[in-house]
């Protein structure tokens, strides 16, 4: 017997294993009165044919859907705020949410369906074509929140106006009189990072300001990357008077790097972040940053994935919510005229 498009039945498994349908049913239902060798053979055939017990099979109509929300890395403020939006929207919609670390182990999509999941939301996770195919095979819709890479054309996603945010952050620094403005961002190939860099460059080019190659640095969206990147920038023969950071965590690292060199923020160095997480308000000084509407993005992702799980057609494959510059105490005019 070979897997095909027809739904595999207990009878198919029983025939392939050379046992009765009743024996296969006992294995499926976890009964203990089956010989270990027989149980192992039947379980292997069930895996090969992606058999799903009828009670768990995915249907287009789900009265109380359960959405699997997966994220990578630590539960940082960025992720926590997006999750709050997802959870609040789920509560209002009568849906349930299960939160987990992203794991693409063998049969992971089948296991999600078996566990009663109706859809998947991925928060800043990387999904390959193989992952998308696996989800599609079991009829699980996927929405990626703030995708790190351009997703498969079949994948729906929710993000923000990253280009506009980069433009606004840099224009703010230019309006204060800065011309030597550097950028420290996340992975160079990340979609959001590329858009922020393009916004940064567009603002500087419009003012005729020079962008030395050494002024643009990429790495990870981490505090350590901010410390490392700012240390290198501030050690240049012509250091920047302002740094635009790709997220708030990098910006906090920049402030620490400035402190260790005896520089004050904003008197000696202006710093702008991105996201407006709780880090921004707790920073010393409070951080000027670009607000991403993280809770609203999470809510939009939840609403979208529920529509897809219900068989509805969604007009747009990508939703972008507006960013907004929030000015606090980490930016000021440069101490000396900056005419570079």
N, C-alpha and C positions, 0 to 999 in steps of 0.2 A: 504494500500500500504506500502511495506517495501523497504528500500534502498537495492539495489543490484548492481551487476557489470555493468548493462546496464545503459547507459547515461540517466539521468532523463530529461524528456521533460516538456514543458509547459503544455501539455495535461495531463501528469501524475499528476502534481501539481493541475491543475484545477479539475480533477476528485476527488482527495483526499479532496479538499477544498469545493467541491460542488458548484463551480462557473464556469463561462465561461473561455475559453482560453484567450479571450480579456481582461477580468478582471485581470488575472494573468499577462498578458503582461504589463498592465498599472502599476501594482505594481513593476514589474522588472524595468521598465523604469522611475519610479519616478513620474508618473502622479498623480495629486491631486484628480481626480474625482472618488475615491473609498472610501466607508464607512470605518471609523477607525477600526471597529471590523473585517471587511472582510480583510482589509490590514494586520492587526496583524496576523490573521490566516494564510494567504498566506505567509507572511514573515517567520513565524515559520516553515512552511512546506518547504520553500526554504532552510532554514538553516539545517533542519533535513536531507535533501537529497543533501546537498552540491551543489545546483544548481548553475551553472555558465552561465551567458548570453553568447551566441555564440561569441560575439565580443571580450570577454575576455578570452575565453577558450585557455588553453595552447596547443601549437602545437610544434612539434619537429623542424620545420623550422621557424626561427624568423629573419626577415630582419634586424631589428634594436633592438636587445635585450636590456632589462633593467635589471640590476642586483641589488638586494637588498643587501647592506652591513650592517651587524649588529655588534655592539660592546657593551660591558658591561662596566660600570664604567665611569670615566671621560675621556675627550679627552686629554690624556696625550701625551707627545712627542712620545712614542713608537707607540701608535695607530695612531697619526697624520702622522708619517713617512710611516707606512704601507698603510694608506689611500692614501697618495700621489702616491705611486707606483700603487695602484689599479686604481686611477683616470687617471693617465698618460697613463697606458696601455689601459684603456677603450677608451680614446680619440683617440689613435692610431688605435684601432680596430673598431671604429665606433659604440661603445656600449654606453649606458647611465648607470649612477650609481645613486642610491638613498641610502643615508646614514641614518641609524636610530639606536636608542638604542634597544637592544634585548628585545623583548616582546613576550611572548608565551601565549597571551590571547586566549580564545576560538575562534576557526575558523581562527586562524592567518594565517595558510598556504593557506586556501581558499581565504582569503582577499588579500594575496599577489598576487595570480593568478588573482583575479578579478581586481586588480590595474595594471595588465599588466606586472608583474615581470616574468622573464624567469629563474632566478636562484638566489641562495643565497650564499653569502660569510660571514662567521662568524669569527670575529677577537677575538681570545682568549676567546671565549664564550663556555659555557658548554651546549652540546646538548645531551639529553637522547635518549634512543631507541624510546620512544614515539614521541619525536620531529622529529626524522629521519623518522619514519613511516608516520607521518603526511605530511611531505614534499614529500615523495615517493608516497603517495596516490594521490597527485596532480601533479606528474611528475616534481617537482622542484629539480634540482640537487643542491647539497650542497658541498662546499669546506670550510674546517675549516683552518684558518691561525693560526699557532702556537698553536695547541690544548692544553688545560689544562689537559685533560684526554684522554686516548686512545680511539679514536672514534670507532663507529660501523664499522665493516668490509666493509660496503657498502659506507662509507663516504670517500671522498678524502680529503687529507690534505697537507699543505705546512709548513715546519719548517726549522730549521737550525741544524748544527752539534753541539748540545749542549754538548755532551760528550767531543768532541774534544776541544770545547771552555773552558770547565772546566779544562781539562788537560793542555791546553796552559797557562791559567791564573796561575795555581798553579806551573807549571814548571818555569814560569818566576820568581815567588817569591822565589822558591828554588834556582834558578840560582844566585839570589842576596845574598844568604846566609841565608835566613829565614828557620826555621824549625818549629817554633810555629805559624802555620797558621790556622786560623779559617775560618768558612764559615757561612754566614747568607743568607738564601734563602727565597723563597716564600712558598706557601702551600706544605706540605710534600708529598702529593699525586699527585701534578702536574707533568705531564710527563717531561716538560722541566727542572723543578727543580731537579727531580730525576736524570736525565742525567748529569746535571752540578755537582751534589754531587758525582756521580760515577766517573766523570773525575777528580774531586778534590782528592778523596780518592785514585784513581789509581796512580796519580802522587806522592802522599806522600808515599804510600806503596812501590812504586818502589825505593824510596830513603831510605826506612827503617825509615821514620819519624813517630813519634807517633801521633795518632789522638784521643785525649781525647773526651769522650762523650759530655762534656760541650762545646767543640769547634764547634759543628755542631748545628745550630739553624734554625728553620723554622718558618714561619709566613705568612706575606703578602708581595707583591712586592711594598712596600710603604716606604716613607721617615721615617715615624714614627716607622716602624719595624726596620729600620736601627739604629735609635737613641736608641730604647729600647734594641735591641740585642747587640749593641756595648757597651752600658753602662754596661750590665751584663757581657760581656766578659772582658772588661777592669777592672772590679772589682774583677776578679778572683785572687787567690793567685799567680798563674803563668799565667799572661795574654798573649795573642798572640802578636807577633811583627808585624803581617800582617793579614789582613782580606780580604777575597775574598767575594764580595757581589753578590747576585744572579741577580741584575740588577743595573742600574746607580742610580735609585732613592734611593734604599737601601744604596748604597755607599755614597751618599751625606749625608744621615742620620748618617752613620758611622763617616764621617769627622766632623760633628757637635758634635757628642758625644765625640770625641777625643778633640775637641776645648774646650768644657766645663770642661774637666778634666785637661786642661793645657798642653795637648799633641800636638805636631806639626806633620803634615803630609807633607812629608814622614820621617822626621828626627826621630820621635819617633814611628810612626806607618805607615806602607805601606798599601795602599788600592787599590783594583782592582774591577772594576764594570763589567757590562755585558749589551750589547745592542749597545753602542756608539750613544746614542741619543744626542740632543742638550745640555742636562744636563751635559754631560761629558766634553765638551769643555768650558762650562761656570763655571764649578766648580772651587773652589780655594783650592788647586792647580788644574790645569787641570787633568782630571782623566785618568789614565791607565785603559783600559777596553777591553772587547772582543766585536768586532764589529759583530752584526747580520746584514745581508744585508736586512734591513726591506723593503726598496722600491722594491728591486728585488723580495722579497718574496710576496709582494702585487701584483706585476705584474704577477708573476707565478700563483698565485691564480686566478687572473682574466682570464688569458689565458686558464687555466684548466677548469674553470666553463663554459666559452663560448664554449669550445669543447664539454663538456657534454651536454649543452643546445642545441647544434646543432646535437646531436645524435651520436657524434663520440665516439670511444672507446679510453680510456686513459690507457696507458700501466701500469702505476704505481699508486697505491692508495696513496702513500706518497712520496713527493718530499722534499729532504733536500739540502739546499744551504750551502756553506762553511762559517764558521766563521773565524775571523782573529784578532789576538792580536794587539792592538794599544797602544804603550807605550808612556805615557806622564810623568807628573811630580809628580804623587802621589805615586810612588814606588821608593825605594832606599834600599841599604844594611842596615841591622840592626845596631844600634849604638854600641852594644856590641855583642861579639860572641854568636851566637844562636846555641847551640849544642844539644838541646833537641831532 
